[in-house]
Amino acid sequence: MGAAACSQAQMVFGNICFPVSSPQDIVAAVASQMPAHTRLAVFDSITSNTALVLPIRELVALCRSRGIQVLVDAAHSLMQQEVDLAALDADFYVANCHKWLAGP
């Protein structure tokens, strides 16, 4: 049994339709698919399958306006993008060192 099932949490996956013509398309898609009872949103800063750079600041702002905590998975963007953590205002910003820092 997974952690979500143990805590009675529900995982919801949003769909982004391609082609994406603007960052606002992504924000609008997330806004329309995010359930009202959402407590934590998790976003890849750069997606692994498509290398799509998500508009993280805008997504964090959307979540903030709804009282939702945000975790940013920066595994693919660490050392690839400049990041101002204070300006980003995400609750959690996580990454690993095996992709770009040659860590174990």
N, C-alpha and C positions, 0 to 999 in steps of 0.2 A: 504494500500500500504506500503510495507516495505522500509527500508532505502536504500537498494540496488536499488530498482526500482525508487525511488525518485531521486537518484543521477545518474541514468542510468548506475550504476555499474553492472557488471556481476559476479555472484559467480560461481566458477569452483571447482568441487570436484574431487580430484585425487583418483585413485584406487591403492591399494597396494595388490599384489597377495601373498598369503601364499602357502607354507612356505617361509619365508624370510631367505636367507642363509647368508646375510651380510648387514651391514648398507649401503653399497654402492648400494645394490639393491633398497633401499628406495630412496636414492638420485637420482639414475638414473631414477626411475619411476616418481619422481617429476619433474626432469629436462625435461623429454620427454612430460609431460602432461601440463606443465605451459605455457600458452599463452604468446606470445611476448609482448603484451601490459599490462602485469600484473604490478600493482603499489603497491599492498600490499599482502603479503602471511601470512596466519595464520596457525600455527602448534600447535597441542597439544604436550606437551613434553612427556606425557604418554597418550596414547589413552584411552578413557573411555570404549569402548566395548571390546577391546582385550588386554588391558594393554601392548600394544606394546610401547617400549621406542624408540622414534624417535631420530635419530642422529642430534640433533638440531644444534650443531656447524657447521656440514657439510652443513646442509640446509641453515643456515644463510649465510655461505660463498658462496653457490650457488646463493642465492638471491642478495647478495652484488655484485657479479660479473656481475649481470644483472641490477643493479641499482634499485632493488626492496626493499621496506621497509618490515620489518618482525615483526609480533606480535606473541609472544609465550604465549600460554595458559597453565599455570602451575598449574591449579586447581588440577590435580591428582598427581603432583610431588612435591608440596610444602611439605617440611619436609621429603620427601622420597629420594631426591637426593641432593647432594652438588651442588651448583651453584655459579659460578664466573661470575657475571653479566658483568663486564668489559671485560672479556675474551670472553664471549658469543657474545657480540656486537650486540644484537638484538635491534631494535628501541623501542619495547614495550615488557614488561614482566609482565603479569597479573596473578593474582591468587585470590582465595577467602579463607575465614577462616572457612567455615562451615564443610569441610571434615576432616582435620587433626588437626585443632586448637580448635575444639569444639565451634566455634563462631556461632552466630545466622545466 
